């Protein structure tokens, strides 16, 4: 799974702050150090700092335990928030008219993928997505262009959305993922010509405001769903990041189908 740089930077910064603050704040309530809480208001700051320092040296595992507990709590809170978004913004996620649809447009289960054409894990998933649609004629797939890997990816996403205006999104999408090199502007335009697209019209359509607004909406929606990298999938009431195998994908689809009965 490719993770956005912003997410990585936030994680590093947050952990740095936690290491600075946890020693003084959390140790006051640790079972093994009740004396800190009792004497905190009466002990001079330099002596208290030294006692906390000595305790950490004697019990370094408390920092890791505290971080693990905090991480688990944050993951639970983020998952709950994402589930709330999944419910309140279902139309944007599953029924957005600006998002290309492949498979059975009237299918009983919708699988949503957030992806980037230059993501190797997304490329790995492309044939699996084709196979799962072939095996499940009642599956609707919604593609969310989520270009996070630079200008080449943004150009490819715009071209793909523009190809939908010519009724060739699925063909173009699969052809881009079939390339064995980085999907650059030159590669995109060559694939467009090879798949029978009107390249001049494609370039014009790529500049239309609705193309950029679709990409912007996808990015904002991914953030709300806590999808911080590619690929990211949504099906039923499940949000799951990263590449997976065919059996797992089918299981998740069947679980979503069972919820509707």
N, C-alpha and C positions, 0 to 999 in steps of 0.2 A: 504494500500500500504506500502510495506517495503522500506525504504529509506536508501541508502548507508551512512555509517558513515562519509565518506569524504565530502559528500554534506552537512550534518548537521554541521560538524565542520567549513566548509567554511562559512556557513550562520552566525554562531555565531560570528566568527572572523570579518566578513565583517560588521556586525551590531555594533560591538564594535568600529571599526574604524570610522563608520559613526557618532556615538554618540559623539566621540571625536572631529571630524572635522566639523560637521554640524553647531554647535553653532556659530563658528567663521566665517565660509564661507557662509552659507546660510542666516544668519540673516542680513548680509550686504545688501541683496537685497530684504528683506521682505517688503511688502507694509506698514506694521504697524511700521516699524523702519527705515525710510529714513535717520534719523539723523546719524545712524551708518555709512552708506556709505559716507555721506558728510564729516564727521569728522574723518574718520578712519586714514587718513594720518597725521592729526594734533594732535590727541589725544594720550597722553602717553599710552603705552601698558597696564599698570596696571589699568588705568582708563577705557580704552576700554573694558578690560576683565570684569571689575565690571559692566559696563553698559550692556554688553551682558548677564552676569549672572543675573542681575536684570530683564532684559527683558524676559528671559526664565522662571524665577520664576513667572512672571506676566502672561506669555502666554505659558505655557508648551505644549499646543496643537500643536505648530508650529513644534516641533520635530517629532511628530507622522505624521503630514501632509507631512512633507518633506520625511520621510521614506516611507510612502505609495506611494507618487509620484515616488520616486526612484525605489521602488519595481515594480510598474506597468511598468515603462520604461524598467527595466531590463527584465521583463517577455516578453514584446513585442519584445525586441531585441533578446532574446533567441529563441522565437517562430519563428522569421524571419530566424535566422541562421539555426534552425532545418529544416525548410521548404526547405532551399537551399540545405542542405545535402540530404534531401529526394529526391530531383530532380537529383542531381549530382551523387548520389551513389545508384540509384534505383536497379541496377543489384545485388549489394551486399545485399540489403535489401529484395528484392522480388524473386531473381533468383539465389541465392548462391547455388551451387551444393553440398556444404558441410552441408547445413542446412536441416534437415529432413522435408519432406513434407507429410502431411496427408490430407485426403479429396480428391477432384478432382484435380489431378496434372495438368490438362489442363483447370482448371476452369477460368471463366472470371473475377473473383475478387480474390485478394490475401489478406489474413489476416495474419499478422505477430505478434507473441507473444514472448516477452522477459520474462523469468520466472526462478524461482528457486524452486526446489522440496521441500524445507523446508519452503517456504513462505505460510502462512495460506491463504492468499488472492488468491494466484495462485491455491491452492487446492480447494478453493471455486469456482474458475472459471472453473476447469477441466470438471465437468459435463455439464456446460453451453456450453463449446467449443464443446463437443460431440453432444449436442443437436442442436447447430446452424449448424453444418456440416450435421446432419441428415435432418434438415429442408431445407437446401440449397444445392442441389446436384451440383451446379455450383461453389461452394466455394473451394478455395485452401487455406490451412493453412500451414504456414511456422513457425516452432518452432526454436527459438533462445535460446540455453542454456546460461543462464546468472546467474551463481552461485555466489551470493554475501553474503551468510550466513555461510561461514566457510568451513572447510575441508570436512565435510560430504556432503555438497552441491556440492562441486567440484568433489568428488568421484562419486556421483550420476549422475552428468552431463556427466562425462567421460564414465560411464557405459552405459548411454542412447545413446550417440553417437556411442559407440562401438556396441550396440545392433542393430543399423541400418545396420551394415555390415552383420548381420545375417538375415536381412529382418523382424525384429520383433520390430522395434522402437515403433510403435503405441501401440501394446499390452503391451510392457514394460513400456512405458510412462504412460499409463492409470493405470497400476497396481501399479506403484510407488505412484501416486496420490490417490490411493484407500486405502493406508495404513493409520492407525489412530495414528501412533506414528512418532517420528522424523525419518527421512530417514537417517539412519546411514549406515556405510559400511556393517555391518552384515545384516541389513534389505535389502539393495540393492542386496547383493549376494543371499539371500533367495528368493527374488522376481524374480531374474534372473532364478534361478533353477525352481521355480514354473511355470514360463511362458515358459519353454522349451528351454531356451537358453543354449548353450554350455558354461558353466561358465569358464572353463579353457581357451577357445578361447577368451572369453570376457575379461578376465584379461590381456591376451596378447595384444589384440587389443586396450585396454585402454591406453597402453604405446606408441602407435604409435604417431609420431610427429603431424600428421594431426588432432588428437583429441584435443590436447592442443592448436594448432594454431587456430582451429575453435572457441574455448572458448575465446581465446585472441582477435580474430577479433570481436566476438560478443560484448565483453566488450568495445572495442574501438568504435564500431559502436553505441552502446547505449549511450556512452558519447557524441559522435558527434550529436546524435539526441536529446540530453538533456533528455534522459530516465535515471533517477537517482535511480530508485527503481523497485520493482516487484509487480504485473505484469505491463508490458508496452506494448501497442498495436500500430500497424501501419496498416492502411487500406486506400487505395486511397491516398489522400493528407492530411490525418488526423493522428496526433500522439496524443494518449491519455493515460494518466497514471492511474493506479489503477483498481480495480475490478469494474464491471458494471453489469447491468441486461440484460436479453435476449432481451428485446424489444429495448433497446438502442443499443446493439450490432448489431441487425438486421437493425436498422435504418442507422447506420454508413456504413454497408455493402451495402445497397441499394443506399446510397448517392454516394459511390465509383463507383457502377455500372452505375449510371446515368451520371457520369463524362465521361464515355467511349463512350457514345452514341452521 
